[in-house]
Amino acid sequence: MCRGLEIVAADVGDVEGLVRLSARLFVEDAGGRDPDTDTSWPARRGREHFLGLLSREDAVCLLALSDGTKVGYLAGYVREKTAVRPVTVAGLQSMYVEEGERGSGVGARLVGKFFAWAGGLGVERVFVTAHAGTGTPSASTGVWDPRTGASRWRGGFEAVLPGFLRRIGGRVGRCRRARP
């Protein structure tokens, strides 16, 4: 398990690899679950996005290298405390592991390294978003646990902020009279 695997901080020379892995994430994950996602975004804007993250001290891009080959990545950042949420939170923005490497611990190692990085910056919580209600693991996080459903996630994540999406237009509902 994970022989020859190394988790490293990406640098500017790794941007094309990050873009390639991100493009796969978009196609496999959002492309099959969210028809409103522009799956060409990584090709058009990914380079600029990852260069931006790499230039920030409060962000990190990690690469999983298996015998020197890029097989996964994780990108995340830190959000400062606010008056509404007075805790320092890190956001696990995106994560992808090549299909042939899934189930071997690559994702867990990426998340572990991210937690160590975030903890070193005084982060108190880590937040991740994922597509809900799909019945299959999310390639973006690799942490959905099908044994327990959407309320528990591998890595100790718990669902706390559910969100819902609805298109505008069409019939919303109808009024009903309250019955005495």
N, C-alpha and C positions, 0 to 999 in steps of 0.2 A: 504494500500500500504506500503510495507516494514515493517510491524509489526514484532517485534522481530528480526529485521535485525541489524547487527553490522558489521562495516568494521574495521578490525584490521590489524596491521602489522604482517606478518607471522614471525615465528622464526624457528630455527632448528627442533623443535619438530613437525612442520607442513609440513615438506618436503614431506612425503608420500601423504598427501592430495593434495599438489601442483602437484605432479607427476600424481596422479589419474585424477585430473581435466585437466591437460595438455594433458594426453593421450586421453581424450574425445575430446578435442579441435582438436588434430591432426586427429582423425578419422572423425569427423563431418565436419571440415572446409577444411583443405588441402587435406585430403584423398578423398574427393569428387570433388575437384577442380584442384588439381595438381598431376598428376600421378607420378611425379618425387619425391614427398615427401615421405620420409621413415616414415610411421606412427608408426613404432615400436621404434622410437627414444626416446620418453619419458620413455619407459620401460628400455631401455638400457643406456641412458645418462641423463635422467631427474634429478635423484637424485644429481648427480655431478653438473649439471647446476644450479639447485636451491640453492644448498649449496654455490656455487660460488657467485651467486647474493646476498645471505644473508650475505656473508662475506664482501661485499663492502659497503662503506659509500655513494657511488654515485649511488646505486641501491636500489630498494624496491620491495617487494612482498607483496601484500595486499590480504586478505581473506575476503570474504563475508560470514558471519555466520548467518543463519536463525534459531533462537532458538537453537544455539549451533552447528548446522550441517553446514559443509562446502558446500556452494552452488555456489561459484564462486571465481575467483581469477583474479588478474592483476599483471603483472610483468613489470617493467620499469627501466630505468637507465638515467643518465645524460651524455651527450657528451659535452666536453669542446669546447670553441671557437677555430676556426682554421683560418688561413689566408684566406681560401676560403669562409668559412661561419663564419663571426665574431660575432655570437650570440650564447648564451648558449642554447642548445636544449636538451629536454628530449625525449627519445624514449619510446613510449608505445609498449613494445615488444610483449606482448601477453595478451589476456583476454578471459575468458570463464565464462559463466553463465549457470547453469543447465537448461535444457529445461523447466521444470515446473515453474521456477522462472523468465523466460524471460518476458519482458513487464511489470514487476512490479516495475521497478526503481532500481533494483540491479546494473545493468551495469552503470547507471548514477551515483549512489553513489560511485562505485569503481573509476570511472573516476574523479569525484569531489574530492575524497580523494587524488588521484594521482596528480591532479593539485595543490592542497594545499601543498602537499609534495614538488613537483617540484618548486613551487613558493617560498617556504621557502629556497630553494637553489639558488635563483636568476635566475632560468630558464626563458627565454624570449619566447620560442616557444616549442610546443609539437608536435612530429611527430609520425604518426601511419601508418603502411602499412596494406593493406587488398587486398584480391583477387578481381579483377575488372571484370566487364562484366558478372556477374553470374546471375543477375536478382533477386537474393535473398539476404537477409541480411547475413553478414559474422559473423559466430559464434565467430571468433577470435576477432572482435572488438565490435560487437553488436551496431555499430554506423552508419551503412549504412541506408540511408533514402530512401525507395522505392518511396516516393511521388515526390522526386526531382531528383532522379538518382544519378549517381556516382560523380557528381560535388559538392554536398553539403552533409554534414554528420551531424548527431545529435551531440550535444556537441560543435558546432561551428567549426568543422573541415572542411577545404576546400581542394579539390584536387589541388595540386600544382606541384607534381613531378610524372607525369605518367611514368610507365615503361612498357616495352613490352618484351615478351619472345618468342624465336623462336628456334626450334631445328636446329642443324647443319646437313647438308647433304640434298640431294635432290636438286631439281631445285629452285633457288632463284628467278629468273625472266628472262626476255629476253630483249635484247637490241632492241630499236626501233629507227629508224631514225627520226631525227627532221624534221618536215615538214616546208617548207618555208612559 
